[in-house]
Amino acid sequence: MARITESDLILPALYVIHNQPGITTGELIVELRSIFNPVGEDAEILQGRNDDKFSQIVRNLVSHHTLDQRLKFTVLGNTGGVNTTHQLSENGLIYLGENLSSLESLLSNRLGYVETIGGVAEIVRAQDTGRKVVVFDENLFISEGKKKTVTTQIYERSKQLRDMAIEHYTVDGKIVCAACGFDFQKIYGEVGRGYIEVHHQKPVFQFEETDFSRLISDALKDLIPLCANCHRMVHRKKDKPLSVEELIELLNSRNL
């Protein structure tokens, strides 16, 4: 299983510090853990310590002065171990602003640990190479209020991707949940025709040079139609989202 690095933590750390100016290192560890929900070796408790390897990597990010001295992204105050406080510098605000929409879309998808690490790394690679990237948000059409907090480009392309996935999985004019078989049209009539939620099994990116029709073709294998209940159950355990296959096995074991 992939392990997180200090580099993987830079952008999420800036995001947390921006939302909580003056946050301490101890609080930063807690917030980053809630974002990533580490598993595997990173969740192992350090010998002779009360915290895990993930916490150590966050502390290293601070003690190695990666954010404040090397990158000039933050300004430290009240320096003193876990009580050190953090504020974003102007450089940090600019860097975060350039990546904020993509990062928020990625995090809203509530992916597993490895997928979140990989997604953050993809955003950073795009930034480092001067490429523009859109991260598709599977939740835009569950919480409609999110339309106000994402760019028009992300909203429109996420909607188009969702619509294409629904078209792809519609058979004889009907689309059902891939896990439990629930058919909204059968239960609710005409108002339920064509309604379903679309689950992203992996983060879906579009780089500026990527043809959108090609992206849709490649992405469809990782998009799964789910009813609202099954979609919530997939994401129920934030630290370990269920795969659709695991959810199907769970349903079958219940003899429902």
C-alpha positions in Angstrom: 0.0 0.0 0.0 1.2 3.5 -0.9 2.6 5.6 2.0 2.1 9.3 2.3 5.1 11.7 1.9 5.7 15.3 3.1 5.2 16.5 -0.4 1.7 14.9 -0.5 0.8 16.9 2.6 1.8 20.4 1.4 -1.3 21.4 -0.5 -3.8 19.9 2.1 -1.9 21.5 4.9 -2.2 24.9 3.2 -5.9 24.2 2.8 -6.3 23.5 6.5 -4.2 26.5 7.6 -6.2 28.8 5.3 -9.5 27.6 6.9 -8.1 27.8 10.4 -5.5 30.7 10.6 -3.3 30.3 13.7 -3.9 26.6 13.9 -1.2 24.7 16.0 0.8 21.8 14.7 -1.1 19.5 17.0 -4.4 20.7 15.6 -3.0 20.4 12.1 -2.2 16.8 12.6 -5.8 16.1 13.7 -7.3 18.0 10.7 -5.1 16.3 8.2 -5.8 12.9 9.6 -9.6 13.6 9.2 -9.0 14.4 5.6 -6.8 11.4 4.7 -7.9 8.8 7.3 -4.6 6.9 7.1 -4.6 3.1 7.0 -1.9 0.5 6.7 1.6 1.3 7.8 0.9 5.0 8.1 -1.7 4.2 10.8 0.7 2.1 12.8 1.6 3.4 16.3 5.3 4.4 16.6 7.3 2.3 19.1 7.4 4.0 22.5 5.0 6.7 21.3 1.3 7.5 21.6 0.9 8.5 18.0 1.2 7.0 14.5 3.5 7.3 11.5 1.1 9.6 9.8 1.5 12.1 12.7 5.2 11.8 12.5 5.2 12.8 8.8 3.1 15.9 9.5 5.5 16.8 12.3 8.4 16.3 9.9 6.7 18.7 7.4 6.9 21.4 10.1 10.2 20.5 11.7 12.0 20.4 8.3 10.6 23.9 7.7 9.3 22.8 4.3 6.3 25.2 4.4 7.8 28.3 6.0 11.5 28.4 5.0 11.9 26.3 1.8 8.6 27.2 0.0 7.8 30.5 1.9 4.1 29.4 2.0 3.6 29.9 5.7 4.6 32.1 8.6 5.2 30.5 12.0 4.3 31.9 15.4 4.5 30.8 19.0 7.1 28.2 18.0 7.2 25.3 20.4 6.6 21.8 19.1 3.0 20.8 18.6 2.0 24.3 19.9 3.7 26.1 16.9 1.1 28.2 15.1 0.7 28.6 11.3 -0.5 31.4 9.0 -0.5 31.4 5.2 1.9 33.9 3.6 1.0 35.7 0.4 2.9 33.0 -1.6 0.9 30.3 0.2 -2.4 32.1 -0.6 -1.5 32.3 -4.3 -0.4 28.7 -4.5 -3.5 27.4 -2.7 -5.8 29.7 -4.8 -4.4 28.2 -8.0 -5.4 24.7 -6.8 -8.3 25.3 -4.5 -11.2 24.2 -6.8 -9.5 21.0 -7.8 -8.5 20.1 -4.2 -12.0 20.8 -2.9 -13.6 18.7 -5.6 -11.2 15.9 -4.9 -11.8 15.9 -1.2 -15.6 16.1 -1.5 -15.5 12.7 -3.3 -14.5 11.1 0.0 -12.2 8.5 -1.6 -10.0 5.9 0.2 -6.6 6.7 1.6 -4.6 5.6 -1.5 -6.9 7.3 -3.9 -6.8 10.6 -2.0 -2.9 10.5 -1.9 -2.8 9.8 -5.6 -5.4 12.5 -6.4 -3.5 15.2 -4.5 -0.2 14.1 -6.2 -2.0 14.4 -9.6 -3.1 18.0 -8.8 0.4 18.9 -7.7 2.0 17.4 -10.8 -0.3 19.4 -13.0 0.6 22.6 -11.1 4.4 21.8 -11.3 4.2 21.3 -15.1 2.0 24.3 -15.7 -1.0 22.3 -16.9 -4.6 23.1 -16.0 -6.6 20.3 -14.5 -10.3 19.8 -13.7 -11.2 17.3 -11.0 -14.8 16.0 -11.4 -17.0 16.1 -8.3 -19.5 13.3 -7.8 -21.4 15.2 -5.1 -22.4 18.3 -7.1 -25.8 16.8 -7.8 -26.4 15.4 -4.4 -25.9 18.7 -2.5 -27.1 21.3 -5.0 -25.7 24.1 -2.8 -22.2 23.1 -3.8 -22.8 24.8 -7.2 -22.1 28.1 -5.5 -18.6 27.0 -4.3 -17.1 25.4 -7.4 -16.1 26.9 -10.7 -18.5 26.9 -13.6 -16.1 24.7 -15.5 -16.1 22.0 -12.9 -19.8 22.2 -12.5 -20.6 21.9 -16.2 -18.1 19.2 -16.9 -19.1 17.2 -13.9 -22.7 17.4 -15.0 -21.8 16.3 -18.5 -19.8 13.4 -17.2 -22.7 12.3 -15.0 -25.2 12.6 -17.8 -23.0 10.5 -20.1 -22.6 7.9 -17.4 -26.4 7.7 -17.0 -26.8 7.4 -20.7 -24.2 4.6 -20.8 -25.9 2.6 -18.1 -29.4 3.1 -19.3 -30.9 -0.1 -20.9 -34.3 -0.1 -22.6 -35.0 3.3 -21.2 -34.3 2.3 -17.6 -31.4 2.7 -15.2 -31.1 0.8 -11.9 -28.8 0.8 -8.9 -25.8 -1.5 -9.7 -25.7 -2.7 -6.1 -29.3 -3.4 -5.1 -31.2 -3.0 -8.4 -33.5 -0.2 -7.1 -35.4 1.4 -10.0 -36.6 5.0 -9.3 -38.9 5.0 -12.2 -40.6 1.8 -11.2 -41.3 3.1 -7.7 -41.9 6.8 -8.4 -43.2 6.7 -11.9 -42.4 9.3 -14.5 -40.7 11.7 -12.0 -38.1 9.0 -11.3 -37.3 8.4 -15.0 -33.5 8.6 -15.6 -32.7 9.4 -12.0 -29.7 7.9 -10.3 -26.5 9.0 -8.5 -23.2 8.3 -10.0 -20.3 7.0 -7.9 -16.7 7.7 -8.8 -14.6 4.6 -7.8 -11.4 6.6 -8.6 -10.8 10.4 -9.0 -11.5 11.6 -12.5 -9.2 14.2 -13.9 -9.2 16.2 -17.1 -6.0 18.0 -18.2 -6.3 20.9 -20.6 -4.8 18.9 -23.5 -7.2 15.9 -22.9 -10.0 15.5 -25.4 -13.3 15.4 -23.4 -14.9 12.7 -25.4 -11.8 10.5 -24.9 -11.8 11.2 -21.2 -15.5 10.2 -20.9 -14.8 6.9 -22.7 -11.9 6.1 -20.4 -13.7 7.2 -17.2 -16.9 5.3 -17.7 -15.4 2.1 -16.3 -14.8 3.8 -13.0 -18.3 5.4 -12.8 -21.1 3.3 -11.2 -24.8 4.1 -11.0 -26.0 3.8 -7.4 -29.3 4.7 -5.6 -29.0 7.2 -2.8 -29.0 4.6 0.0 -26.3 2.5 -1.6 -24.2 5.5 -2.4 -24.3 6.6 1.3 -23.4 3.2 2.5 -20.4 3.1 0.1 -19.1 6.3 1.8 -20.5 5.5 5.3 -17.1 4.7 6.8 -15.0 7.6 6.0 -11.7 5.9 6.9 -12.5 2.9 4.6 -15.1 3.4 1.8 -16.7 0.2 0.6 -16.2 -0.9 -2.9 -19.3 -1.6 -4.9 -18.4 -5.3 -5.0 -18.1 -5.3 -1.2 -21.5 -3.6 -0.9 -23.1 -6.2 -3.2 -21.6 -9.0 -1.1 -23.0 -7.4 2.1 -26.5 -7.1 0.5 -26.3 -10.8 -0.6 -25.3 -11.9 2.8 -28.4 -10.3 4.3 -30.7 -12.3 2.0 -32.7 -9.2 1.1 
